[in-house]
Amino acid sequence: MIDAHAHLLNEKFNASDIISSMRDDRLDKIVNIGTDVADSRQGIVLAKNNKNVFCTVGIHPEYADNTTDADVAIIDELASSKKVVAIGEIGLDYHFGATEEQKQKQKELFVRQIKIASRHNLPIVIHCRDAADDVLEILKEHRHLLLRVVMHCYSEGGAYMPKFRELDCYFSFTGNITFKKVDRTFLKDIPQNRIMVETDAPWLSPEPLRGTTNYPKNVWLTAQKIADTLEMSLEKFDTLSSDNTKTFYNLP
């Protein structure tokens, strides 16, 4: 199994411990996600030092207010590093009541990083929280620049899924898709070659671990719930999602 999106450098756990237990946890690869300049840099070092760890670089929308031109230039420089497999996570987050000025800064940062991805021929990993309409608008406007797009921690449900599907997006699911009151029926309407699974560790632990620190090994619990919904074996879904993740990130 591949964990398509985890934050191994988070202070809640030790990256070395997680990586050393990958074989026992039946994890083939982990993609470590960058959220700012500092952990994008650290993520590159981590990936270079560990064969089965890959990384993305990018600036999360929550940092848009304080992001400088120099920060964006650094991400552009880092994008050419070996083992960087995408730009992300980037996008829009209006969950905490962003002002119009803050929304504009997020949009500008989002577009600038889409252009970085295009220059380096890399896919993008999108963070979208309470901002689906604006994310869609930006993706449509810049569709000519997009190589591949994944909606990380897809949480917009069945209503928005066809709109993102029209843009040929991938959909990556975290532990929240396992929660008891979540509608999963729309999963059957997603092309099977566009489904990925992730943990977003250390957040969003799947049932029955909801509320605890999440670890990459828990990707199996989320995978099982999706496999059950799709009425396929866990083994088949493992192959399906792993193949999709390798294709999306161009992994070996």
Helices and strands as residue ranges (DSSP letters): E 2-6, H 15-20, E 29-32, H 37-48, E 53-57, G 61-66, H 69-78, E 84-93, H 100-119, E 124-129, H 132-141, G 143-145, E 149-151, H 157-165, E 170-173, G 175-178, G 185-189, G 192-194, E 195-197, G 216-218, H 219-230, H 234-249
